[in-house]
Amino acid sequence: MADYDITRMTFDSLEDLANTIGRTLQAPVTIEDRNHHLLAYSAHDAATSDSARTGTIMSHQVPERVIDALWEQGAIQRLADTTEAVWIPAIVSVGLNRRIAISVRRGSELIGYIWAIETRTFSAEDLAFLKQAARVVSLKLIQWNAGRQVQEEAKREFFWGLLMGRTLSDEVLAEKKQALNLKLPKQFAVVTFACSEAKESWVDNVTYVVNTSQRVKPVFQTYSRNRLILLVGPGNPGLFVAETCQDFVLSTLRTVAERFGHREMDGGCGQVYSSYIRVSESYQEAEAVLKLRGVFQEQLENIYTYGQLGMLRFIPKLLEAFPKDSLINDTLVRLRGYDQRHRADFMETLEVYLNHGGSMKDAAQALHIHINTLTYRLKRIEEIGGTDLNSPHQRMSLYFDLKLERMMNFSHPDPD
């Protein structure tokens, strides 16, 4: 190893610094931010590289499969827990050769990494040099982040304007794109994550998972109360559809729970649009998904996108359109009264039956009763409630009124 102190040297760029580290260690080196986005890499020859490094350089981000493998192996956890260099065994399944890595920190905060492919046996002096290099990289990243802070704040302010529905002409959009150096996707959707724990680390952890996922590409993000709000576009070229967003939200919730233990968390996604005038609309839809999931947990157990809500998406709009005292359904009043007087459960039977689209078999299974028993109960419901369950119009009315009641009780619970 060269006999000099890297902390006394000056560098014009991160690339210059990466090349110096690479030459000193005689190994290919990459410098990444905390979200595994590539910031700089050293020169190398094909013989000393591997497919994980090649994929990182080509996409300017560590491939998601490599990040997942490093988490499964425990490498990321070890790097988060120490300021010393960490040996990373090869992971052949993702094309990762043996490496040594070290975290880059600002005080105790992890802000990046240095990775070096092991082309030879690194000595104690090499490890000491790598620790020095981490301090130099830290100073560079702090300077770099300081320069970006003003622009990032301007991007957040612009995003809030879009979320709040401020008028946006094509001319204004073009000006903002140029001023903020924005690359806006042709299609987008707004995604909202919420966490009842509201721990300080929650936002950082979710942001990490979001930015290392390559299912979608985050364009804007902001945080308010217990909400992390994102505008995302396609992660890969091609059609951007609701199923992509559904997969992204579900995988993010699972990954955050598995890696960081945040289980009191939920997510919702608005519809995909191509006009940025409709950002506010997608945001309101994402919020509607979160609210409806909180009320109808069983029905919406694995539904995270507005388009998949079905008829339930009309419930909030109906509540806004009609006064509370106009939403009284005589059939439900009679059934509820009968249940209270006779300790019966006809209300539950009716709701389960309607939730299963009138399927006798599915409803009977859900209620754990015989179909004949269900047939009898439905006949009594018609008699007591004065309704005809063979009528699709009456069934639909009962379905909506039950959901409206539940939504009203959720929004305005009865006092204890």
LUMKE-815509 format. One record per residue (C-alpha): residue number from 0; residue in three letters; x, y, z. Coordinates in steps of 0.05 Angstrom, whole numbers. Layout:
// residues N
{seq: NUM&type: ALA&x: X&y: Y&z: Z}
...
This chain:
// residues 416
{seq: 0&type: MET&x: 0&y: 0&z: 0}
{seq: 1&type: ALA&x: 25&y: 70&z: -15}
{seq: 2&type: ASP&x: 57&y: 105&z: 44}
{seq: 3&type: TYR&x: 14&y: 168&z: 50}
{seq: 4&type: ASP&x: -44&y: 195&z: 89}
{seq: 5&type: ILE&x: -104&y: 202&z: 42}
{seq: 6&type: THR&x: -137&y: 251&z: 91}
{seq: 7&type: ARG&x: -83&y: 302&z: 73}
{seq: 8&type: MET&x: -97&y: 298&z: -2}
{seq: 9&type: THR&x: -146&y: 340&z: -43}
{seq: 10&type: PHE&x: -193&y: 313&z: -96}
{seq: 11&type: ASP&x: -230&y: 349&z: -150}
{seq: 12&type: SER&x: -287&y: 298&z: -153}
{seq: 13&type: LEU&x: -313&y: 233&z: -124}
{seq: 14&type: GLU&x: -289&y: 198&z: -186}
{seq: 15&type: ASP&x: -218&y: 222&z: -172}
{seq: 16&type: LEU&x: -225&y: 198&z: -101}
{seq: 17&type: ALA&x: -252&y: 130&z: -123}
{seq: 18&type: ASN&x: -194&y: 120&z: -171}
{seq: 19&type: THR&x: -144&y: 137&z: -116}
{seq: 20&type: ILE&x: -175&y: 87&z: -69}
{seq: 21&type: GLY&x: -177&y: 35&z: -124}
{seq: 22&type: ARG&x: -104&y: 45&z: -144}
{seq: 23&type: THR&x: -81&y: 41&z: -71}
{seq: 24&type: LEU&x: -120&y: -22&z: -56}
{seq: 25&type: GLN&x: -105&y: -50&z: -126}
{seq: 26&type: ALA&x: -179&y: -68&z: -131}
{seq: 27&type: PRO&x: -242&y: -43&z: -166}
{seq: 28&type: VAL&x: -279&y: 6&z: -120}
{seq: 29&type: THR&x: -349&y: 36&z: -118}
{seq: 30&type: ILE&x: -375&y: 92&z: -75}
{seq: 31&type: GLU&x: -450&y: 91&z: -61}
{seq: 32&type: ASP&x: -500&y: 131&z: -21}
{seq: 33&type: ARG&x: -540&y: 99&z: 36}
{seq: 34&type: ASN&x: -594&y: 78&z: -15}
{seq: 35&type: HIS&x: -542&y: 41&z: -57}
{seq: 36&type: HIS&x: -543&y: 91&z: -114}
{seq: 37&type: LEU&x: -476&y: 93&z: -149}
{seq: 38&type: LEU&x: -438&y: 159&z: -138}
{seq: 39&type: ALA&x: -370&y: 141&z: -166}
{seq: 40&type: TYR&x: -328&y: 81&z: -187}
{seq: 41&type: SER&x: -256&y: 68&z: -202}
{seq: 42&type: ALA&x: -226&y: 44&z: -267}
{seq: 43&type: HIS&x: -220&y: -31&z: -274}
{seq: 44&type: ASP&x: -206&y: -86&z: -324}
{seq: 45&type: ALA&x: -256&y: -140&z: -342}
{seq: 46&type: ALA&x: -216&y: -194&z: -306}
{seq: 47&type: THR&x: -225&y: -162&z: -238}
{seq: 48&type: SER&x: -298&y: -143&z: -244}
{seq: 49&type: ASP&x: -362&y: -184&z: -233}
{seq: 50&type: SER&x: -433&y: -181&z: -258}
{seq: 51&type: ALA&x: -458&y: -146&z: -194}
{seq: 52&type: ARG&x: -410&y: -89&z: -206}
{seq: 53&type: THR&x: -425&y: -86&z: -280}
{seq: 54&type: GLY&x: -500&y: -82&z: -266}
{seq: 55&type: THR&x: -488&y: -27&z: -215}
{seq: 56&type: ILE&x: -448&y: 15&z: -263}
{seq: 57&type: MET&x: -498&y: 5&z: -320}
{seq: 58&type: SER&x: -559&y: 24&z: -279}
{seq: 59&type: HIS&x: -524&y: 72&z: -231}
{seq: 60&type: GLN&x: -555&y: 32&z: -175}
{seq: 61&type: VAL&x: -539&y: -35&z: -142}
{seq: 62&type: PRO&x: -588&y: -86&z: -172}
{seq: 63&type: GLU&x: -645&y: -102&z: -125}
{seq: 64&type: ARG&x: -630&y: -176&z: -126}
{seq: 65&type: VAL&x: -559&y: -161&z: -100}
{seq: 66&type: ILE&x: -586&y: -116&z: -44}
{seq: 67&type: ASP&x: -635&y: -170&z: -23}
{seq: 68&type: ALA&x: -579&y: -222&z: -22}
{seq: 69&type: LEU&x: -535&y: -176&z: 20}
{seq: 70&type: TRP&x: -592&y: -167&z: 70}
{seq: 71&type: GLU&x: -605&y: -242&z: 73}
{seq: 72&type: GLN&x: -531&y: -254&z: 86}
{seq: 73&type: GLY&x: -530&y: -201&z: 140}
{seq: 74&type: ALA&x: -478&y: -157&z: 106}
{seq: 75&type: ILE&x: -519&y: -93&z: 108}
{seq: 76&type: GLN&x: -535&y: -103&z: 181}
{seq: 77&type: ARG&x: -461&y: -113&z: 198}
{seq: 78&type: LEU&x: -442&y: -50&z: 161}
{seq: 79&type: ALA&x: -495&y: -10&z: 198}
{seq: 80&type: ASP&x: -469&y: -34&z: 265}
{seq: 81&type: THR&x: -395&y: -18&z: 258}
{seq: 82&type: THR&x: -346&y: 35&z: 232}
{seq: 83&type: GLU&x: -295&y: -19&z: 216}
{seq: 84&type: ALA&x: -286&y: -54&z: 149}
{seq: 85&type: VAL&x: -330&y: -115&z: 138}
{seq: 86&type: TRP&x: -312&y: -177&z: 97}
{seq: 87&type: ILE&x: -368&y: -197&z: 49}
{seq: 88&type: PRO&x: -366&y: -270&z: 26}
{seq: 89&type: ALA&x: -381&y: -284&z: -48}
{seq: 90&type: ILE&x: -454&y: -294&z: -67}
{seq: 91&type: VAL&x: -450&y: -333&z: -132}
{seq: 92&type: SER&x: -525&y: -332&z: -144}
{seq: 93&type: VAL&x: -525&y: -257&z: -157}
{seq: 94&type: GLY&x: -456&y: -251&z: -188}
{seq: 95&type: LEU&x: -422&y: -220&z: -128}
{seq: 96&type: ASN&x: -349&y: -237&z: -116}
{seq: 97&type: ARG&x: -316&y: -232&z: -47}
{seq: 98&type: ARG&x: -312&y: -160&z: -23}
{seq: 99&type: ILE&x: -291&y: -115&z: 33}
{seq: 100&type: ALA&x: -335&y: -56&z: 50}
{seq: 101&type: ILE&x: -340&y: 0&z: 100}
{seq: 102&type: SER&x: -395&y: 48&z: 119}
{seq: 103&type: VAL&x: -388&y: 122&z: 108}
{seq: 104&type: ARG&x: -416&y: 165&z: 165}
{seq: 105&type: ARG&x: -432&y: 235&z: 186}
{seq: 106&type: GLY&x: -424&y: 228&z: 261}
{seq: 107&type: SER&x: -466&y: 167&z: 277}
{seq: 108&type: GLU&x: -510&y: 174&z: 215}
{seq: 109&type: LEU&x: -497&y: 125&z: 158}
{seq: 110&type: ILE&x: -493&y: 164&z: 93}
{seq: 111&type: GLY&x: -458&y: 117&z: 45}
{seq: 112&type: TYR&x: -411&y: 59&z: 31}
{seq: 113&type: ILE&x: -344&y: 42&z: -1}
{seq: 114&type: TRP&x: -341&y: -27&z: -34}
{seq: 115&type: ALA&x: -278&y: -60&z: -60}
{seq: 116&type: ILE&x: -274&y: -127&z: -96}
{seq: 117&type: GLU&x: -222&y: -172&z: -64}
{seq: 118&type: THR&x: -170&y: -183&z: -119}
{seq: 119&type: ARG&x: -117&y: -200&z: -67}
{seq: 120&type: THR&x: -110&y: -211&z: 8}
{seq: 121&type: PHE&x: -120&y: -143&z: 41}
{seq: 122&type: SER&x: -71&y: -127&z: 97}
{seq: 123&type: ALA&x: -82&y: -91&z: 163}
{seq: 124&type: GLU&x: -52&y: -30&z: 130}
{seq: 125&type: ASP&x: -103&y: -35&z: 74}
{seq: 126&type: LEU&x: -159&y: -36&z: 125}
{seq: 127&type: ALA&x: -131&y: 24&z: 161}
{seq: 128&type: PHE&x: -126&y: 61&z: 94}
{seq: 129&type: LEU&x: -199&y: 43&z: 78}
{seq: 130&type: LYS&x: -221&y: 73&z: 145}
{seq: 131&type: GLN&x: -183&y: 137&z: 128}
{seq: 132&type: ALA&x: -216&y: 137&z: 59}
{seq: 133&type: ALA&x: -285&y: 132&z: 91}
{seq: 134&type: ARG&x: -272&y: 197&z: 129}
{seq: 135&type: VAL&x: -251&y: 232&z: 65}
{seq: 136&type: VAL&x: -312&y: 206&z: 27}
{seq: 137&type: SER&x: -355&y: 229&z: 85}
{seq: 138&type: LEU&x: -330&y: 301&z: 77}
{seq: 139&type: LYS&x: -343&y: 298&z: 2}
{seq: 140&type: LEU&x: -413&y: 272&z: 11}
{seq: 141&type: ILE&x: -430&y: 324&z: 64}
{seq: 142&type: GLN&x: -407&y: 379&z: 16}
{seq: 143&type: TRP&x: -446&y: 346&z: -41}
{seq: 144&type: ASN&x: -509&y: 339&z: 0}
{seq: 145&type: ALA&x: -504&y: 411&z: 23}
{seq: 146&type: GLY&x: -504&y: 434&z: -49}
{seq: 147&type: ARG&x: -566&y: 392&z: -64}
{seq: 148&type: GLN&x: -606&y: 414&z: -2}
{seq: 149&type: VAL&x: -633&y: 479&z: -32}
{seq: 150&type: GLN&x: -655&y: 444&z: -96}
{seq: 151&type: GLU&x: -687&y: 386&z: -57}
{seq: 152&type: GLU&x: -727&y: 435&z: -15}
{seq: 153&type: ALA&x: -750&y: 470&z: -79}
{seq: 154&type: LYS&x: -772&y: 402&z: -107}
{seq: 155&type: ARG&x: -811&y: 386&z: -44}
{seq: 156&type: GLU&x: -846&y: 453&z: -46}
{seq: 157&type: PHE&x: -864&y: 442&z: -119}
{seq: 158&type: PHE&x: -890&y: 372&z: -102}
{seq: 159&type: TRP&x: -934&y: 400&z: -46}
{seq: 160&type: GLY&x: -963&y: 448&z: -96}
{seq: 161&type: LEU&x: -981&y: 390&z: -142}
{seq: 162&type: LEU&x: -1011&y: 351&z: -84}
{seq: 163&type: MET&x: -1054&y: 410&z: -62}
{seq: 164&type: GLY&x: -1080&y: 419&z: -133}
{seq: 165&type: ARG&x: -1049&y: 486&z: -150}
{seq: 166&type: THR&x: -1063&y: 506&z: -222}
{seq: 167&type: LEU&x: -1007&y: 481&z: -267}
{seq: 168&type: SER&x: -1002&y: 501&z: -340}
{seq: 169&type: ASP&x: -957&y: 467&z: -391}
{seq: 170&type: GLU&x: -913&y: 530&z: -391}
{seq: 171&type: VAL&x: -904&y: 529&z: -316}
{seq: 172&type: LEU&x: -889&y: 455&z: -316}
{seq: 173&type: ALA&x: -836&y: 465&z: -370}
{seq: 174&type: GLU&x: -804&y: 521&z: -330}
{seq: 175&type: LYS&x: -803&y: 479&z: -266}
{seq: 176&type: LYS&x: -773&y: 420&z: -302}
{seq: 177&type: GLN&x: -716&y: 463&z: -328}
{seq: 178&type: ALA&x: -704&y: 502&z: -263}
{seq: 179&type: LEU&x: -705&y: 439&z: -219}
{seq: 180&type: ASN&x: -671&y: 394&z: -270}
{seq: 181&type: LEU&x: -730&y: 346&z: -267}
{seq: 182&type: LYS&x: -740&y: 284&z: -309}
{seq: 183&type: LEU&x: -814&y: 272&z: -304}
{seq: 184&type: PRO&x: -841&y: 204&z: -327}
{seq: 185&type: LYS&x: -898&y: 203&z: -378}
{seq: 186&type: GLN&x: -940&y: 163&z: -329}
{seq: 187&type: PHE&x: -943&y: 169&z: -253}
{seq: 188&type: ALA&x: -982&y: 152&z: -191}
{seq: 189&type: VAL&x: -982&y: 178&z: -120}
{seq: 190&type: VAL&x: -967&y: 128&z: -65}
{seq: 191&type: THR&x: -977&y: 142&z: 9}
{seq: 192&type: PHE&x: -948&y: 101&z: 66}
{seq: 193&type: ALA&x: -973&y: 111&z: 138}
{seq: 194&type: CYS&x: -947&y: 85&z: 204}
{seq: 195&type: SER&x: -984&y: 90&z: 270}
{seq: 196&type: GLU&x: -918&y: 80&z: 307}
{seq: 197&type: ALA&x: -892&y: 146&z: 279}
{seq: 198&type: LYS&x: -822&y: 131&z: 303}
{seq: 199&type: GLU&x: -767&y: 178&z: 279}
{seq: 200&type: SER&x: -730&y: 123&z: 244}
{seq: 201&type: TRP&x: -792&y: 100&z: 206}
{seq: 202&type: VAL&x: -786&y: 151&z: 150}
{seq: 203&type: ASP&x: -712&y: 137&z: 139}
{seq: 204&type: ASN&x: -724&y: 62&z: 137}
{seq: 205&type: VAL&x: -783&y: 66&z: 89}
{seq: 206&type: THR&x: -745&y: 115&z: 45}
{seq: 207&type: TYR&x: -687&y: 66&z: 42}
{seq: 208&type: VAL&x: -732&y: 9&z: 19}
{seq: 209&type: VAL&x: -769&y: 53&z: -31}
{seq: 210&type: ASN&x: -704&y: 78&z: -62}
{seq: 211&type: THR&x: -673&y: 9&z: -67}
{seq: 212&type: SER&x: -734&y: -20&z: -99}
{seq: 213&type: GLN&x: -731&y: -21&z: -175}
{seq: 214&type: ARG&x: -804&y: -37&z: -186}
{seq: 215&type: VAL&x: -819&y: 37&z: -192}
{seq: 216&type: LYS&x: -777&y: 100&z: -194}
{seq: 217&type: PRO&x: -790&y: 153&z: -141}
{seq: 218&type: VAL&x: -793&y: 223&z: -171}
{seq: 219&type: PHE&x: -816&y: 265&z: -111}
{seq: 220&type: GLN&x: -825&y: 249&z: -38}
{seq: 221&type: THR&x: -846&y: 288&z: 24}
{seq: 222&type: TYR&x: -865&y: 273&z: 95}
{seq: 223&type: SER&x: -924&y: 300&z: 136}
{seq: 224&type: ARG&x: -945&y: 275&z: 205}
{seq: 225&type: ASN&x: -945&y: 199&z: 199}
{seq: 226&type: ARG&x: -947&y: 199&z: 123}
{seq: 227&type: LEU&x: -893&y: 188&z: 71}
{seq: 228&type: ILE&x: -920&y: 213&z: 5}
{seq: 229&type: LEU&x: -887&y: 193&z: -61}
{seq: 230&type: LEU&x: -897&y: 207&z: -135}
{seq: 231&type: VAL&x: -871&y: 147&z: -173}
{seq: 232&type: GLY&x: -861&y: 128&z: -245}
{seq: 233&type: PRO&x: -843&y: 63&z: -280}
{seq: 234&type: GLY&x: -780&y: 29&z: -256}
{seq: 235&type: ASN&x: -768&y: 0&z: -325}
{seq: 236&type: PRO&x: -788&y: 23&z: -395}
{seq: 237&type: GLY&x: -857&y: -1&z: -414}
{seq: 238&type: LEU&x: -929&y: 5&z: -393}
{seq: 239&type: PHE&x: -939&y: 31&z: -322}
{seq: 240&type: VAL&x: -1002&y: -2&z: -294}
{seq: 241&type: ALA&x: -1038&y: -9&z: -228}
{seq: 242&type: GLU&x: -1011&y: -79&z: -218}
{seq: 243&type: THR&x: -941&y: -51&z: -216}
{seq: 244&type: CYS&x: -961&y: -3&z: -160}
{seq: 245&type: GLN&x: -998&y: -59&z: -122}
{seq: 246&type: ASP&x: -935&y: -101&z: -124}
{seq: 247&type: PHE&x: -892&y: -42&z: -103}
{seq: 248&type: VAL&x: -935&y: -24&z: -42}
{seq: 249&type: LEU&x: -942&y: -97&z: -19}
{seq: 250&type: SER&x: -867&y: -112&z: -27}
{seq: 251&type: THR&x: -848&y: -47&z: 9}
{seq: 252&type: LEU&x: -894&y: -63&z: 69}
{seq: 253&type: ARG&x: -865&y: -134&z: 74}
{seq: 254&type: THR&x: -793&y: -112&z: 67}
{seq: 255&type: VAL&x: -798&y: -56&z: 118}
{seq: 256&type: ALA&x: -831&y: -104&z: 168}
{seq: 257&type: GLU&x: -779&y: -158&z: 157}
{seq: 258&type: ARG&x: -717&y: -114&z: 158}
{seq: 259&type: PHE&x: -736&y: -60&z: 207}
{seq: 260&type: GLY&x: -795&y: -88&z: 247}
{seq: 261&type: HIS&x: -845&y: -33&z: 229}
{seq: 262&type: ARG&x: -909&y: -74&z: 226}
{seq: 263&type: GLU&x: -960&y: -20&z: 245}
{seq: 264&type: MET&x: -956&y: 6&z: 174}
{seq: 265&type: ASP&x: -1002&y: 11&z: 114}
{seq: 266&type: GLY&x: -1000&y: 37&z: 43}
{seq: 267&type: GLY&x: -1046&y: 61&z: -13}
{seq: 268&type: CYS&x: -1038&y: 82&z: -85}
{seq: 269&type: GLY&x: -1079&y: 127&z: -130}
{seq: 270&type: GLN&x: -1093&y: 113&z: -203}
{seq: 271&type: VAL&x: -1040&y: 120&z: -257}
{seq: 272&type: TYR&x: -1045&y: 185&z: -296}
{seq: 273&type: SER&x: -1005&y: 220&z: -351}
{seq: 274&type: SER&x: -1026&y: 292&z: -338}
{seq: 275&type: TYR&x: -992&y: 327&z: -279}
{seq: 276&type: ILE&x: -1055&y: 368&z: -268}
{seq: 277&type: ARG&x: -1082&y: 304&z: -237}
{seq: 278&type: VAL&x: -1029&y: 293&z: -184}
{seq: 279&type: SER&x: -1077&y: 319&z: -131}
{seq: 280&type: GLU&x: -1130&y: 270&z: -155}
{seq: 281&type: SER&x: -1082&y: 211&z: -149}
{seq: 282&type: TYR&x: -1062&y: 234&z: -80}
{seq: 283&type: GLN&x: -1134&y: 238&z: -56}
{seq: 284&type: GLU&x: -1145&y: 168&z: -84}
{seq: 285&type: ALA&x: -1085&y: 141&z: -46}
{seq: 286&type: GLU&x: -1112&y: 172&z: 18}
{seq: 287&type: ALA&x: -1180&y: 141&z: 4}
{seq: 288&type: VAL&x: -1148&y: 72&z: -2}
{seq: 289&type: LEU&x: -1115&y: 81&z: 67}
{seq: 290&type: LYS&x: -1180&y: 104&z: 99}
{seq: 291&type: LEU&x: -1222&y: 48&z: 68}
{seq: 292&type: ARG&x: -1170&y: -4&z: 86}
{seq: 293&type: GLY&x: -1175&y: 19&z: 158}
{seq: 294&type: VAL&x: -1251&y: 8&z: 158}
{seq: 295&type: PHE&x: -1258&y: -54&z: 114}
{seq: 296&type: GLN&x: -1196&y: -92&z: 134}
{seq: 297&type: GLU&x: -1221&y: -161&z: 117}
{seq: 298&type: GLN&x: -1249&y: -144&z: 48}
{seq: 299&type: LEU&x: -1189&y: -102&z: 28}
{seq: 300&type: GLU&x: -1136&y: -146&z: 60}
{seq: 301&type: ASN&x: -1091&y: -149&z: -2}
{seq: 302&type: ILE&x: -1117&y: -89&z: -40}
{seq: 303&type: TYR&x: -1073&y: -27&z: -42}
{seq: 304&type: THR&x: -1094&y: 10&z: -106}
{seq: 305&type: TYR&x: -1154&y: 55&z: -117}
{seq: 306&type: GLY&x: -1177&y: 19&z: -180}
{seq: 307&type: GLN&x: -1182&y: -47&z: -142}
{seq: 308&type: LEU&x: -1230&y: -19&z: -90}
{seq: 309&type: GLY&x: -1290&y: -35&z: -133}
{seq: 310&type: MET&x: -1355&y: -5&z: -108}
{seq: 311&type: LEU&x: -1324&y: 12&z: -41}
{seq: 312&type: ARG&x: -1289&y: 72&z: -73}
{seq: 313&type: PHE&x: -1357&y: 106&z: -79}
{seq: 314&type: ILE&x: -1370&y: 103&z: -3}
{seq: 315&type: PRO&x: -1332&y: 167&z: 16}
{seq: 316&type: LYS&x: -1364&y: 205&z: -41}
{seq: 317&type: LEU&x: -1434&y: 183&z: -19}
{seq: 318&type: LEU&x: -1420&y: 205&z: 52}
{seq: 319&type: GLU&x: -1401&y: 274&z: 26}
{seq: 320&type: ALA&x: -1462&y: 278&z: -19}
{seq: 321&type: PHE&x: -1516&y: 260&z: 32}
{seq: 322&type: PRO&x: -1531&y: 284&z: 102}
{seq: 323&type: LYS&x: -1524&y: 231&z: 156}
{seq: 324&type: ASP&x: -1598&y: 230&z: 174}
{seq: 325&type: SER&x: -1617&y: 215&z: 102}
{seq: 326&type: LEU&x: -1579&y: 149&z: 101}
{seq: 327&type: ILE&x: -1628&y: 108&z: 144}
{seq: 328&type: ASN&x: -1647&y: 40&z: 115}
{seq: 329&type: ASP&x: -1712&y: 13&z: 145}
{seq: 330&type: THR&x: -1691&y: -60&z: 132}
{seq: 331&type: LEU&x: -1627&y: -51&z: 172}
{seq: 332&type: VAL&x: -1664&y: -15&z: 228}
{seq: 333&type: ARG&x: -1713&y: -73&z: 235}
{seq: 334&type: LEU&x: -1659&y: -126&z: 232}
{seq: 335&type: ARG&x: -1616&y: -91&z: 283}
{seq: 336&type: GLY&x: -1674&y: -83&z: 330}
{seq: 337&type: TYR&x: -1693&y: -156&z: 323}
{seq: 338&type: ASP&x: -1621&y: -178&z: 337}
{seq: 339&type: GLN&x: -1619&y: -136&z: 400}
{seq: 340&type: ARG&x: -1686&y: -162&z: 426}
{seq: 341&type: HIS&x: -1675&y: -235&z: 410}
{seq: 342&type: ARG&x: -1598&y: -239&z: 414}
{seq: 343&type: ALA&x: -1597&y: -261&z: 341}
{seq: 344&type: ASP&x: -1543&y: -249&z: 288}
{seq: 345&type: PHE&x: -1583&y: -234&z: 225}
{seq: 346&type: MET&x: -1543&y: -170&z: 212}
{seq: 347&type: GLU&x: -1478&y: -209&z: 210}
{seq: 348&type: THR&x: -1509&y: -262&z: 165}
{seq: 349&type: LEU&x: -1535&y: -209&z: 117}
{seq: 350&type: GLU&x: -1468&y: -173&z: 112}
{seq: 351&type: VAL&x: -1428&y: -236&z: 101}
{seq: 352&type: TYR&x: -1477&y: -259&z: 48}
{seq: 353&type: LEU&x: -1472&y: -191&z: 12}
{seq: 354&type: ASN&x: -1397&y: -189&z: 19}
{seq: 355&type: HIS&x: -1392&y: -255&z: -18}
{seq: 356&type: GLY&x: -1434&y: -229&z: -76}
{seq: 357&type: GLY&x: -1495&y: -271&z: -59}
{seq: 358&type: SER&x: -1457&y: -337&z: -63}
{seq: 359&type: MET&x: -1492&y: -385&z: -17}
{seq: 360&type: LYS&x: -1433&y: -433&z: -15}
{seq: 361&type: ASP&x: -1380&y: -380&z: 1}
{seq: 362&type: ALA&x: -1424&y: -345&z: 52}
{seq: 363&type: ALA&x: -1441&y: -411&z: 88}
{seq: 364&type: GLN&x: -1367&y: -429&z: 92}
{seq: 365&type: ALA&x: -1350&y: -360&z: 119}
{seq: 366&type: LEU&x: -1404&y: -366&z: 172}
{seq: 367&type: HIS&x: -1387&y: -439&z: 187}
{seq: 368&type: ILE&x: -1459&y: -462&z: 178}
{seq: 369&type: HIS&x: -1495&y: -509&z: 131}
{seq: 370&type: ILE&x: -1526&y: -481&z: 67}
{seq: 371&type: ASN&x: -1595&y: -502&z: 92}
{seq: 372&type: THR&x: -1584&y: -461&z: 155}
{seq: 373&type: LEU&x: -1563&y: -401&z: 113}
{seq: 374&type: THR&x: -1625&y: -410&z: 68}
{seq: 375&type: TYR&x: -1669&y: -407&z: 130}
{seq: 376&type: ARG&x: -1634&y: -345&z: 158}
{seq: 377&type: LEU&x: -1640&y: -308&z: 92}
{seq: 378&type: LYS&x: -1714&y: -324&z: 89}
{seq: 379&type: ARG&x: -1723&y: -296&z: 159}
{seq: 380&type: ILE&x: -1682&y: -234&z: 141}
{seq: 381&type: GLU&x: -1731&y: -221&z: 83}
{seq: 382&type: GLU&x: -1791&y: -229&z: 129}
{seq: 383&type: ILE&x: -1764&y: -187&z: 186}
{seq: 384&type: GLY&x: -1732&y: -133&z: 144}
{seq: 385&type: GLY&x: -1786&y: -130&z: 91}
{seq: 386&type: THR&x: -1738&y: -138&z: 33}
{seq: 387&type: ASP&x: -1727&y: -183&z: -27}
{seq: 388&type: LEU&x: -1656&y: -210&z: -32}
{seq: 389&type: ASN&x: -1670&y: -236&z: -102}
{seq: 390&type: SER&x: -1674&y: -164&z: -126}
{seq: 391&type: PRO&x: -1604&y: -140&z: -147}
{seq: 392&type: HIS&x: -1626&y: -68&z: -134}
{seq: 393&type: GLN&x: -1646&y: -83&z: -62}
{seq: 394&type: ARG&x: -1583&y: -125&z: -50}
{seq: 395&type: MET&x: -1540&y: -68&z: -76}
{seq: 396&type: SER&x: -1577&y: -17&z: -33}
{seq: 397&type: LEU&x: -1567&y: -59&z: 29}
{seq: 398&type: TYR&x: -1493&y: -70&z: 12}
{seq: 399&type: PHE&x: -1480&y: 4&z: 4}
{seq: 400&type: ASP&x: -1520&y: 24&z: 66}
{seq: 401&type: LEU&x: -1482&y: -26&z: 109}
{seq: 402&type: LYS&x: -1416&y: 2&z: 85}
{seq: 403&type: LEU&x: -1439&y: 73&z: 94}
{seq: 404&type: GLU&x: -1460&y: 57&z: 166}
{seq: 405&type: ARG&x: -1392&y: 26&z: 180}
{seq: 406&type: MET&x: -1355&y: 84&z: 150}
{seq: 407&type: MET&x: -1396&y: 134&z: 190}
{seq: 408&type: ASN&x: -1384&y: 95&z: 255}
{seq: 409&type: PHE&x: -1309&y: 93&z: 238}
{seq: 410&type: SER&x: -1306&y: 168&z: 225}
{seq: 411&type: HIS&x: -1351&y: 187&z: 283}
{seq: 412&type: PRO&x: -1350&y: 131&z: 335}
{seq: 413&type: ASP&x: -1404&y: 131&z: 388}
{seq: 414&type: PRO&x: -1381&y: 159&z: 455}
{seq: 415&type: ASP&x: -1367&y: 109&z: 510}
